[in-house]
C-alpha cells in the first residue's frame, strides 16, 4: 500500500527538529562567551593595531599555546572599536568589549547558518513526507558539529562558506552585492581565492573581475585611516605569514591538530616531533620532499576540479555550477596549510548534495561509493560527535590527525560520486 504523503506530520516534526537544533546551538553560543578562543587573539590584534604595533610579529597566549594572528589588517581594524569600550571584567577575565564582540559574532554566525539553511531549502526543494523529514534530520546531524566548533572556537569558516554560496547561488553575475562576501572571505583568510579561481575557470569574467577588484579594495582601504608606512609594514607581515610557500606552512611543526595535506605528510612521512602529539616514524622525508609532495597534491586537486567542471558544464548537468562550487570548496581544507577540524565545514555543501542523492536518487550513489563516503564522513566527525568522547580518545584523534585522513578518504570517494553522476547524464545533449 502506498502511504499518503499528506498523512505524515511533516510540519510538526520539522518544528520539533528546529527547536532541538536551536537549543543545542545555545550550548556553544553561551560557552564561547566565557572561554578563551580565537576571538581573544583577534581582539589582541585589534589592540595592537590601535597602538600602532605590528599584530603579526609576536604570538598571543591562548590556553597555554602561543598562537599567531593570520588575518588581514582590515579585519583587525574592524574590531578596533570593541577595544575602546569599558574594560570591566564580565566573566573569566574577559573584558566587556571582548564579551560583546563574542556575543555579536556568534549572533552573526547564527544568521549566516539561517541563510545557509534557506539556501538548502531553495536549492533542493525536498518533499514534505517521510523522505523529506529524513533529509532534514540527517542534514541537522551532519551540520551541527561543525557549527558547534565554529561557534565555540570563534572561527570564520561559516562566514566564508556563506560568502561563497552567495556568490554562486542563482545567476552568477558581476554584482558587487553577490561578490562582497566572497571578496571579504579572501581578504579575511585568503582561502576563498580558490573560488575566485573557479570563477576564472568558469569564464564568469564579470563576477571574477568584481571579486578581484573588491578583494584588492579591501586590502588597501586601511590606507585611508592608518599611517601609510605603518599599514605597508603590517601588510608585508601579513602576506609573509600567509605565504603558502613559507617553510612554516610546508613542514607544520609549531602546533598540533592540523588536518591539511601538508600536516598529514609532516605527521606520517617525516618522523619529526610535533608539539603536543605522539611521534610517528614511518618514513623520513625531508623538507624538499614535503614541499614537492604538497605542491603536487595541490596541483592534482586543481586539475581534478577543473576536469569535473569542464565535463559538468559540457553536459549541462542540473545545478552544475553549485555542484562544482561544492567540489572546489571541499578541497580547501586539505589543499591549504594550517587547517583544523572546523575548516571541514567547507565540505558541507558537497555533503548536502550527496545526502540529497542518497535519499531521493539513490541510484546515483553506488554502494561502494556510499560506504567510502560514509567512512570519510565518520573519520571527519560528521557521524560521531567527537567532543562527547573520553579525553584520551579525543587527544589521539587530534594527535593522529584522523579528521584529515577522513577528509582525504571523502575526497577520494567523491571522485566516484562525480563519475557516476556524470555517467547518469551522458544521454543529455552537449
Secondary structure, DSSP 8 states (H G I E B T S, - for coil): ----GGGS-HHHHHHHHHHHHHHHHHHHHHHHHTS--HHHHHHHHHHHHHTT--TTSS-EEETTEEE---S-HHHHHHHHHHHTS---EEETTEEHHHHHHHHHHHHHHHHHHHHHHHHHHHHH---SSHHHHHHHHHHHHHHHHHHHHHHHTT-SHHHHHHHHHHHHSSS----HHHHHHHHHHHHHHSTTHHHHHHHHHTT-HHHHHHHHHHHHHHHHGGGGTS-HHHHHHHHHHHHHHT-TTSGGGTS--SSS---SHHHHHHHHHS----TTS----S----HHHHHHHHHHHHHHHHHHHHHHHHHHHHHT-TTHHHHHHHHHHHHHHHHSSS--GGGGGGGHHHHHHHHHHHHH-GGGS-HHHHHHHHHHHHHHTSSS-GGGS-HHHHHHHHHTTHHHHHHHHHHHHHHHHHHHHHHTTTTS--
